């Protein structure tokens, strides 16, 4: 199960890989959603401050998993999409149209989806008939890449997937045979 992290300023500003901590509103929303997180055998989170902060606010003892790091955007990291689009319109067009393009000097979409797919395939599955349940707090791009990899979709499908903050996406099955449970919101705890 993959949980997308709560909002922070970088996400609100549409910045590439803006690794900033949760803002107060995002932390509050995550704390309110904590009771809705399914139980699991193992909890991990991406290494970003936003993922780790979300896991903490959800009350999870999640180990940081380097393989769940966000998409390497090279020299575009930290910049707003609107600014990059204004400065480098041809590079942004190429990046959006060609999954093998990496005009920013980081990972191409193909490389990113491949890396995330390798992690997904390495996750220990059922052992001796027992189900192993994982919960991973991961950047929205990592969730999207996981879906592309799990369902063997073309890389271009990545751009057609939306992952809202604090939603749960379930991948059930095993390596080579995954079923998708689409982004279920983590509702806040009922008022007391």
MIVODO-49922 format. One record per residue (C-alpha): residue number from 1; residue in one letter; x, y, z. Coordinates in Angstrom, 2 decimals, decimal comma, padded with zeros to 5 digits. Layout:
BEGIN
GUDREN  nudren  keza       px       py       pz
GUDREN     NUM     a        X        Y        Z
...
//
This chain:
BEGIN
GUDREN  nudren  keza       px       py       pz
GUDREN       1     x   000,00   000,00   000,00
GUDREN       2     x   001,34   003,39  -000,98
GUDREN       3     x   000,35   006,59   000,78
GUDREN       4     x   001,09   009,91  -000,87
GUDREN       5     x   002,41   012,52   001,56
GUDREN       6     x   000,57   015,58   002,82
GUDREN       7     x   000,98   018,98   001,21
GUDREN       8     x   003,89   021,33   001,68
GUDREN       9     x   004,80   024,67   000,14
GUDREN      10     x   006,85   023,09  -002,68
GUDREN      11     x   003,90   020,99  -003,86
GUDREN      12     x   001,53   023,95  -003,65
GUDREN      13     x   003,96   025,95  -005,81
GUDREN      14     x   004,41   023,11  -008,36
GUDREN      15     x   008,16   022,90  -007,74
GUDREN      16     x   010,29   020,05  -009,04
GUDREN      17     x   011,40   017,91  -006,12
GUDREN      18     x   010,95   020,63  -003,54
GUDREN      19     x   012,15   018,68  -000,51
GUDREN      20     x   010,73   020,79   002,25
GUDREN      21     x   009,08   019,72   005,50
GUDREN      22     x   005,33   019,64   005,85
GUDREN      23     x   003,70   022,96   006,52
GUDREN      24     x   001,38   023,23   009,55
GUDREN      25     x  -001,75   022,51   007,48
GUDREN      26     x  -000,21   019,39   005,92
GUDREN      27     x   000,98   018,10   009,30
GUDREN      28     x  -002,49   018,66   010,81
GUDREN      29     x  -004,19   016,85   007,93
GUDREN      30     x  -001,83   013,89   008,30
GUDREN      31     x  -002,41   013,69   012,06
GUDREN      32     x  -006,17   013,75   011,45
GUDREN      33     x  -005,87   010,88   008,94
GUDREN      34     x  -003,71   008,66   011,18
GUDREN      35     x  -006,56   006,44   012,37
GUDREN      36     x  -007,41   005,53   008,76
GUDREN      37     x  -003,98   004,06   007,94
GUDREN      38     x  -004,30   000,30   007,49
GUDREN      39     x  -002,21  -001,95   009,66
GUDREN      40     x   000,81  -003,56   008,05
GUDREN      41     x   003,74  -005,82   008,80
GUDREN      42     x   006,30  -003,29   007,58
GUDREN      43     x   006,32   000,50   007,25
GUDREN      44     x   008,73   002,46   005,07
GUDREN      45     x   008,87   005,96   003,65
GUDREN      46     x   010,74   007,82   000,97
GUDREN      47     x   013,79   009,72   002,21
GUDREN      48     x   012,33   013,20   001,60
GUDREN      49     x   011,43   015,43   004,53
GUDREN      50     x   007,84   015,49   003,29
GUDREN      51     x   007,53   011,70   003,27
GUDREN      52     x   009,26   011,27   006,63
GUDREN      53     x   007,18   014,09   008,16
GUDREN      54     x   003,97   012,53   006,86
GUDREN      55     x   004,92   009,11   008,23
GUDREN      56     x   005,67   010,70   011,62
GUDREN      57     x   002,40   012,66   011,63
GUDREN      58     x   000,51   009,47   010,74
GUDREN      59     x   002,14   007,81   013,76
GUDREN      60     x   004,12   005,27   011,73
GUDREN      61     x   007,50   003,95   012,70
GUDREN      62     x   008,67   003,97   009,12
GUDREN      63     x   012,21   003,26   008,04
GUDREN      64     x   013,50   005,58   005,33
GUDREN      65     x   013,87   003,61   002,11
GUDREN      66     x   016,41   005,14  -000,30
GUDREN      67     x   014,90   003,29  -003,27
GUDREN      68     x   011,71   005,37  -002,79
GUDREN      69     x   013,47   008,66  -003,41
GUDREN      70     x   011,67   011,05  -005,72
GUDREN      71     x   012,37   011,58  -009,40
GUDREN      72     x   015,85   013,03  -009,96
GUDREN      73     x   015,14   016,27  -011,81
GUDREN      74     x   018,77   017,32  -012,13
GUDREN      75     x   019,24   021,06  -012,56
GUDREN      76     x   015,47   021,65  -012,48
GUDREN      77     x   015,26   020,49  -008,85
GUDREN      78     x   013,65   023,08  -006,61
GUDREN      79     x   012,46   025,23  -009,52
GUDREN      80     x   008,83   025,94  -010,37
GUDREN      81     x   007,46   024,22  -013,46
GUDREN      82     x   006,15   027,56  -014,76
GUDREN      83     x   009,62   029,11  -014,52
GUDREN      84     x   011,34   026,20  -016,25
GUDREN      85     x   008,66   026,23  -018,94
GUDREN      86     x   009,25   029,93  -019,56
GUDREN      87     x   013,05   029,56  -019,62
GUDREN      88     x   013,28   026,26  -021,51
GUDREN      89     x   010,04   025,61  -023,42
GUDREN      90     x   011,63   023,20  -025,92
GUDREN      91     x   013,30   021,19  -023,15
GUDREN      92     x   010,01   020,90  -021,22
GUDREN      93     x   008,19   019,85  -024,40
GUDREN      94     x   010,79   017,17  -025,09
GUDREN      95     x   010,63   015,96  -021,47
GUDREN      96     x   006,83   015,62  -021,64
GUDREN      97     x   006,77   013,96  -025,07
GUDREN      98     x   009,72   011,55  -024,93
GUDREN      99     x   009,97   009,13  -021,98
GUDREN     100     x   013,69   008,68  -022,65
GUDREN     101     x   014,44   012,44  -022,55
GUDREN     102     x   016,28   013,98  -019,61
GUDREN     103     x   017,03   017,57  -020,63
GUDREN     104     x   017,43   018,47  -016,95
GUDREN     105     x   020,39   016,12  -016,52
GUDREN     106     x   018,60   013,82  -014,06
GUDREN     107     x   016,58   010,65  -014,65
GUDREN     108     x   014,44   010,14  -017,72
GUDREN     109     x   010,88   008,95  -017,14
GUDREN     110     x   011,89   005,50  -018,39
GUDREN     111     x   014,82   005,32  -015,97
GUDREN     112     x   012,68   006,57  -013,07
GUDREN     113     x   009,87   004,06  -013,72
GUDREN     114     x   012,47   001,31  -014,10
GUDREN     115     x   014,12   002,18  -010,78
GUDREN     116     x   010,82   002,25  -008,92
GUDREN     117     x   009,75  -000,98  -010,64
GUDREN     118     x   012,94  -002,68  -009,46
GUDREN     119     x   012,12  -001,71  -005,88
GUDREN     120     x   008,55  -002,96  -006,24
GUDREN     121     x   009,73  -006,31  -007,59
GUDREN     122     x   012,23  -006,63  -004,72
GUDREN     123     x   009,62  -006,18  -001,98
GUDREN     124     x   009,26  -009,51  -000,19
GUDREN     125     x   005,91  -011,05  -000,93
GUDREN     126     x   003,95  -013,86   000,61
GUDREN     127     x   006,12  -016,38   002,41
GUDREN     128     x   004,78  -019,79   003,28
GUDREN     129     x   001,21  -018,73   002,55
GUDREN     130     x   001,31  -015,71   004,86
GUDREN     131     x   000,54  -012,29   003,43
GUDREN     132     x   003,14  -009,60   004,01
GUDREN     133     x   001,53  -006,18   004,13
GUDREN     134     x   003,65  -003,12   003,45
GUDREN     135     x   002,74   000,53   003,83
GUDREN     136     x   005,07   002,99   002,10
GUDREN     137     x   004,73   006,77   002,29
GUDREN     138     x   006,06   007,83  -001,11
GUDREN     139     x   006,11   010,92  -003,31
GUDREN     140     x   003,22   011,13  -005,80
GUDREN     141     x   005,62   010,55  -008,71
GUDREN     142     x   006,85   007,35  -007,02
GUDREN     143     x   003,25   006,16  -006,61
GUDREN     144     x   002,57   006,88  -010,28
GUDREN     145     x   005,76   005,09  -011,36
GUDREN     146     x   004,80   002,12  -009,18
GUDREN     147     x   001,46   001,82  -010,95
GUDREN     148     x   003,13   002,05  -014,38
GUDREN     149     x   005,61  -000,65  -013,41
GUDREN     150     x   003,15  -002,95  -011,63
GUDREN     151     x   000,64  -002,96  -014,46
GUDREN     152     x   003,29  -002,97  -017,24
GUDREN     153     x   001,80   000,22  -018,68
GUDREN     154     x   003,61   002,28  -021,28
GUDREN     155     x   005,68   005,03  -019,66
GUDREN     156     x   003,44   007,65  -021,27
GUDREN     157     x   000,60   006,50  -018,97
GUDREN     158     x   002,52   008,13  -016,10
GUDREN     159     x   001,27   011,54  -017,27
GUDREN     160     x  -002,35   010,34  -017,14
GUDREN     161     x  -002,28   009,30  -013,47
GUDREN     162     x  -003,20   011,74  -010,71
GUDREN     163     x  -002,24   011,06  -007,11
GUDREN     164     x  -003,77   013,41  -004,56
GUDREN     165     x  -002,13   014,13  -001,19
GUDREN     166     x  -002,91   011,69   001,61
GUDREN     167     x  -004,45   009,02  -000,57
GUDREN     168     x  -003,83   005,31  -000,38
GUDREN     169     x  -003,07   003,29  -003,51
GUDREN     170     x  -003,10  -000,47  -003,08
GUDREN     171     x  -001,07  -002,92  -005,13
GUDREN     172     x  -002,05  -006,45  -004,24
GUDREN     173     x  -000,42  -009,61  -005,44
GUDREN     174     x   003,19  -010,39  -006,09
GUDREN     175     x   006,06  -009,76  -008,46
GUDREN     176     x   004,78  -009,96  -012,02
GUDREN     177     x   001,11  -010,22  -010,97
GUDREN     178     x  -000,21  -007,03  -009,40
GUDREN     179     x  -003,77  -005,76  -009,05
GUDREN     180     x  -004,50  -002,08  -008,45
GUDREN     181     x  -006,73  -000,54  -005,81
GUDREN     182     x  -006,91   003,12  -006,82
GUDREN     183     x  -006,25   006,09  -004,53
GUDREN     184     x  -008,56   005,86  -001,56
GUDREN     185     x  -008,64   009,04   000,58
GUDREN     186     x  -007,47   008,73   004,15
GUDREN     187     x  -010,41   010,34   005,93
GUDREN     188     x  -009,77   012,38   009,06
GUDREN     189     x  -010,78   010,88   012,38
GUDREN     190     x  -014,40   011,62   013,34
GUDREN     191     x  -014,95   014,65   015,57
GUDREN     192     x  -015,15   013,84   019,26
//
